[in-house]
Amino acid sequence: MKKTIGIVGGMGPLATCDLFRKIVEITDAGSDQEHVRVCIDSNTEISDRTAAILSGGKNPVPEMVKSSVRLQGMGADVLIMPCNTAHYFYDQITPYVDVPFLNMLEETAREIKRRGIRTVGLLATDGTVQSGVYKKAFDAEGIRMLLPSPENQKHVMDVIYKGVKAGNMSIDLTGFYGTMEALFESGAEVLVLGCTELPVAFDLFHIEKPNIDPTLVLAAAAVRFTGAKVKEEIGY
């Protein structure tokens, strides 16, 4: 019998939907019954992670723990969390659950190393960038990480907060495209979409740049954990 995935969601809701959709799309299944059972708690009471890290905002850990425990009680055999910034608090959540909790950042770093990629450009929130959580994961795998300049980082935050989170399809992407090009010019082989709103943005705005999608990496790792098969063409 396949194991059940539990998604600690709501950070944000569209990112949660994106992860669930990818789990379904990449599973090699010929019927409803061959798909993986997934429990989702889209807990929008979880406070903003970047604000908590950088400016003394409300601590999101209690609500993330509540969701994790709730999902375990629903029968989840493995937990995943579609929010890169939230992994800053990963070690504060895992002691409260008795099932494996996959780490999206570590899974992403391992996938990048498996592909033989040595230098990446990180697109992420201020909280993720300044907390150093991706640097730690990449350093462990010998991966060089490039960051946008402070000015260009503002364009990344605008796409995340003023674009996807605000449901704004008319946002000006000129600065964001310039940010991506600057990273490639500095030596990045691919872009790491280190905020779960960014794969959504790439889809919504039809952005075609070489990238690694941590949401997809996490989806594949979770599906494999359950004993189900990932479609061969996914390559994860």
Buried (B, 14 or more C-beta within 10 A) or exposed (E): EBBBBBBBBBBBEBBBBBBBEBBBEBBBBEEEEEBBBBBBBBBEEBBBBBBBBBEEBEEBBBBBBBBBBBBBEEEBBBBBBBBBBBBBBBEBBBEBBEBBBBBBBBBBBBBBBEEEBEBBBBBBBBBBBBBEBBBEBBEEBEBBBBBBEEEBBBBBBBBBBEBBBEEEEEBEBEBBBEBBEBBBEEEBBBBBBBBBBBBBBBEBBEBEBEBBBBBBBBBBBBBEBBEBEBBEEBEB
